[in-house]
C-alpha cells in the first residue's frame, strides 16, 4: 500500500522521482525502490514524506484512508 500511495502522491504534486529524492536528501534509485515495494523508508524519511505531501504517516502506510490521519484505522 505504501508504494502505491507514495507514487500517487508524488504524481499529484507533479514531482519526478529525482525532485522528490532531492527534497528528501536521498538518491532517485531510493525513491524508485520505495515505489516498487523493494524497500521502505526509515521513520525520519517517512515523516518527511508525510510533511511534503500534507498527509499523515498512517495514510502513507495504508493504515487509514483519511489523508489527515485523524480518521478510523482500517481493519487488519
N, C-alpha and C positions, 0 to 999 in steps of 0.2 A: 504494500500500500504506500509506503514511504516513497519509493522510486516513482510511482505514478503521480503522486501529489507534487513531488518536487518538480518534475518535468512540466506538469500542468501550470504550476505557479510561475515557474521561470518563463514559460511561453506567454502567459498572461501579461507579465511585466515587459515582454519584448526583449528579454536578456538572452544573449547567446551563452553557451556554457563557459566561454572564455571570459565574458564580462562578469558572470556570477563568480567564477573562480577568483578573479582579481579582487572582488569585493570581500571575499572570504579569506584571501591570502593562501589559496591552495592552487594546485595545478588543474588545468582543464580536464586532464585524464581522471582526476579525483572526482570531479563533478560527474563525468561520464560513468564512472564505476557506480556512483550513488544512484544515478538514473537507470542503470542496467541491473540494479539489485545485487551487484557483486560485492558491495561494501556499504556500510552505514557510517555517518559522521559521528564523531565523539560529541559529548554533550555540549561543549562550548560552541562548536560549529552548528549544532542543531539549534541552539538558542539564537545564534546569529542569523540563521536562515529564517527562523520564525520572525525575528525583528525586521529583516529585509522585506519579507512578504506580508507582514502585518497579520500574522495568524498565530495561533497557539501551537506549542510543541505537540500537544495531544492530537491536533488536527494533522500535522505533518506525519505523525507516526500512525495515523489511521485509527486512533482510539476514540475519536468523535468525528461527527460530520459538521460540527459547529466550528467555523473558521476562527472564531474568537476564543475557542477553548472553554467557554463558560457553560456549554450545554451538557446534556447527559452523555455519558460514555456509552459506546457500543458494547453489546454483549460479546463475551469471548467466543 
